[in-house]
């Protein structure tokens, strides 16, 4: 499986990091404070939810998802939402899901 450490960029330009499965083109929902924490979580079991857990939403922010950040690539693949406090990507986890939801723009 091709795994990468990606990053989401919040409107204030701060970053949180996630594990990206390059084989399926899907981000894992958990966010980490450092790239090193995300690297260590590569083998940790995480659910691949496509819908946010109930109760999230009011603190969600629009973020730019950059799946190949670990390689110095800060290209944005798509826009999604994340909850900084709960450290979760709460919106689309893949570009396909983002397109289906009409979240755009796509890069």
N, C-alpha and C positions, 0 to 999 in steps of 0.2 A: 504494500500500500504506500502510495506517495503521500507523505505528510509534511506540512509546512507550518511555520509559525506566522500567522497573519496578525493584522492589527485593525482595529476600528478607530476612526478619528472622529471625535466629538466636535460640536460646533465651536468650542473654545480651543480647539487644536490639541487637546490632551488625547493620549492614546491608551487603550487597553488591548490586550493580546489574546489570541485564541488559537486553537488547533484547527488546521484546515486539511481536510482529506482531499487531496488532489485527484485521486482515482474517481471518486464520485462527485467531485466539485461541490462539496458540502462543508460548511463551517460547523464545528461543534459549538453549542450554545454558551458554554462557560467562558467567562472572561477572566483574565489574570492581570495583575498589576505590572508584572515585568515579563519580558520575552523569555527569560530563564524559567519562570514559573510555568509558562505555557509549554516550553520544551519538555519540562519534567512531567507534564500531564499527558504527553503523547500516548502513553500506554494505559493511562487511567480510564476506567470505564465511565463513559458519559452517555446520557441518553441523547438521541438526535431528534429532539422535539421540533416540530414545524409550527406549532402554535404556542404562544406564550402561556405560562401558567396563569390560572385565575388569580386576580388581584393585582397583577402588574398592569401598567398602562399609563397611570397619571404622571409618572416620572420618566417615561420613555423619551428618548431623544433620537432625532434623526442622525445617523452616523454613516460615514463612508467606509466600506469594507474593502480592505486591501489584503488579499489572500497570500501574496508572495513577499510580504514585508521582510521576512528573514533573509532574503537575498538582496536586500537594498532596493527592492522594487516597491515604490509607494503608489503604483497605479491603482486607481479605484476601479473595482470590478462592478459594483452596484451599490445602491443606497438601501439601507435597512434601518431598523430601530434597535436600540439597546437601552438597558436600564443600568446606569452606573452604580447605583447603590446595591443592587442585587447581583451585579456582575454577570449579567446574562444578555445575550443577543435575543431580543424579544420579537423581532420581525423575521423576514425571510433569511434562511440559512444557505440558500443557493441562488444563483442567478436565474435559474428556471422558475423557482418559486416566486422570486421577485417580479419576473416578467408576467407570470400568471396573475399576480396580485395587482399588477399595473403600478408598481411602486416607482419605477424609473427615477432618474435617468440611468442609462446604461453606458458604460464606457468601453 
